[in-house]
Every structure is written in structure tokens, then in C-alpha cells.
Amino acid sequence: MDHKQITTLKEERSISAEEAEIVAWLLLHASVTGSLEHLARVVEALRVVGRCSCGCPSVDFEIGGQSLPAQPIADGTGELVDGTEVGVTVWGRTNAITGLEIYEKSGVVRSLPLLATLRAW
């Protein structure tokens, strides 16, 4: 997905347990903006408001979540069950988490990476 704004389909739900674990891990271990512990404490309260239209598991936590002034605040890699390496980015600001992006350079990702495989860039 090349870290650009995605077209989203409307979706209204609480963050899933798997999404929450990935976002929290990235905030605590792969921050690109300094300590994000204060945001890690609110992850379980996030609401998904949109999903990427390509079918990947990327989601927005606020309408237009990756639009300015959001930027990558945590960035890393992970692996899918089949061993495919993917990029994993948490978008936001110092006071808000606005999106979770899962991407692969050569195709569309269809699932979240395994938590145990996450690594900071």
C-alpha cells in the first residue's frame, strides 16, 4: 500500500482483540516518535470506523484516519501464517491513533500478521 491514504469502506465496530494486541505492541516497541505509552493505554477503547476497500485488514479508527495531520507513529514488520513478510504501520498523532495499515509490496494482504513475529524497523 506504500504508506498512502487508502479508500475506506464504512465499518462500525470495536477494535478486535487481535488488532488491539498488534497496535499496542507497535506503540510500545516500534514507535517512530518517542514514547507512546499514553496511547497504548487506550487501544482497547478504539472503535473501527472504516476498512480498506482492497480487502486487506487495514482499518481506520477515525473518519479519514490517514489524512493529514496523521502520520506514521509506529512502524514495523511481521509475518503472516504462511511466512509472508508484511509491513505494519500505526497512523496517528501524538494524541490519537487514527489507523492500522497492513501492507505487502507484491500483493494484497488478507490477514493480520502473527503477534509473535512483529519487529520494529
N, C-alpha and C positions, 0 to 999 in steps of 0.2 A: 504493500500500500504506500510505501515511500513517504511516510510521515506527513501526509497532506490531509486536508479536510475531506471527510467522507460524506457520501449521501446516506442519510439515515431513514429508516422506516420507523414509524412511531411504535413504541413499545412502553408499556407502563407496568412496572413490577419492582419488587425489592431486589437488591443485588443477591445473586446466588452465593451459597457458601463457598463454592469453588472460585468464583470471581473475586470474592472478598479476600480469600487467602492469597491469591496472586497479587492483588492490588496492595494489600498490607505488606507482603514480603518485599515487593518492589520499593515501596515507600521507605521501608526500614533498611534495605540493603543495596538499593541501586539508585539512590537519589542523585540527581544532577544539579541540585540547587541548595545543598546543605541539609540540615536535619529536617525531616518531615514527620517526626514522631507525633506532633499535634494532629496531623491529618490521618495518620494510621489509626488513631483512637476513634475516628468517626466513620470508618469504612463500612462497618456493618449496618449503618443507618442510611447508606446511599440508596437512591432509587434510580433504576434504569429508565430512561425516557426515550431512548432510541437505539436501534440496532443497524449496523451497516447493511446496505442493500445488496452487497455482493454475496452474502451468505456466510461470511466469516463471523467469528464470535466477538468482534469489536463492538463496543457499546458506548453510548453517551450517558452521562449522569445528569446532564442539564441540557436544555434545548440548544442545539448548535454547539455542543460541548467542545469541539476542537477549534472553533472560530476564535479570533483574537478577542481578548488578550491571552488566551490559553496557549501553553507551550509544553513541550515535554518536561516533566518534573522528575520522572524516574524512568530509566531505560535499561533494558537487559535483553537476554536471550533465554530460550527454553526449548524443550523438545516435546514433540507430540508422542503419543503412544507408539507410533511406527518409527520413531527416531528422527523424524524430520525436524531440523532446527528452524525456529521461528524467532522473529523479533517481538518484543513485548514492551509497550510504552504506556506509561500513565501520563495523561494530559491533565493540565490544570494551571493553577496559580498558587502562590504561597498560602492562600486562604481557602482554596477549593479544589476538589478533584472533579474534573469535567469529563474524563473519558478513559477507557481502556482499549488500546489498539493491539491486535494480534496480526502479524503480517509475515509473509514469506516472499522472497524475491521472485520465485519461479512459479507461483500458483496461488490459488485461493485456499486459505486455511479453513478447515471445517470444525476444528475443536480447540479447546484450551490446552495449553502446554501442561505437563505434569509439574506440580509444585516442587518436587524434589530435584528437577532439572534446571530450575531458574538460576541464572548467573547475571551479575552486573556486567556491563560492557567493559 
